[in-house]
Amino acid sequence: MATRSETTASTWNTPGLRARAREVHDRLCEAYGCPVPFFSEKDPLSELVSALLSHRTRNRDSHRAYLDLRARFPTWEAVRDAPTGEIQDCVSPCTWPEQKAPRIQAVLRAISARLGSLNLDALADLPPTEARAWLESIPGVGPKTSAAVLLFSRLRVAALPVDSHHHRVASRLGLLPPGVAVGPSHAILADQLPPDWSAQQVYDNHEVLMIHGQRCCLHARPRCERCPVLDLCPTGRNRVWEGEPRTP
Ligand code: SF4
């Protein structure tokens, strides 16, 4: 049975919209430079912990918390079994350490219970949709985290994560239906990409849309006048060409 997000993707993504998504990708790749080097060689379990730490936290702070965890505990088993207060101390550079510490331990316990060990390398043997479904069946793991584990880790599976910058840019470009939240936007945006794209191409897509949101399509004051995809963007056209300074 199709999920609600799959139904939305199949009804929303017309050939014209897919062509626009592809043109946006090509122009932003030209603007920011592709291929974008992968930033991580973590194993998938380490990437999962890293992704859980990064939720609504600056990269610098979540990276510091991750390094603190790794320095203080020799294994993920030790993190799982430690007093929660010790984990909370380590992850204090992140937002909501009091929530993240027990959540990380609960996720590690859930994986141990299902697999009998703490190792996610076997996800490489599953089709990507099954690997994502398996990860998302763990309480506390959503579509952004499952995609990050598969794409950013050394598994290098073609799965598209959508962060808040990526989501904002795609929304303003009209690539998403109005009001669609980050979670369900994953299926819609992934469905716009060619199915035979490599992990590198999917990674490039995520990275250039995110970078565009950080450098040009800013949250408060998008710099539409200098935007390389202005002619493709209904929001930008309204702001620049019709003199209506509004953002969704
Ligand atoms: S034209 Fe403006 S709103 Fe549209 S993507 Fe570019 S910066 Fe963002």
Boltz pocket constraint, residues with backbone or C-beta under 6 A from the ligand:
constraints:
  - pocket:
      binder: B
      contacts: [[A, 169], [A, 172], [A, 173], [A, 216], [A, 217], [A, 218], [A, 222], [A, 223], [A, 224], [A, 225], [A, 227], [A, 228], [A, 229], [A, 230], [A, 233], [A, 234], [A, 235], [A, 236], [A, 237]]
      max_distance: 6.0
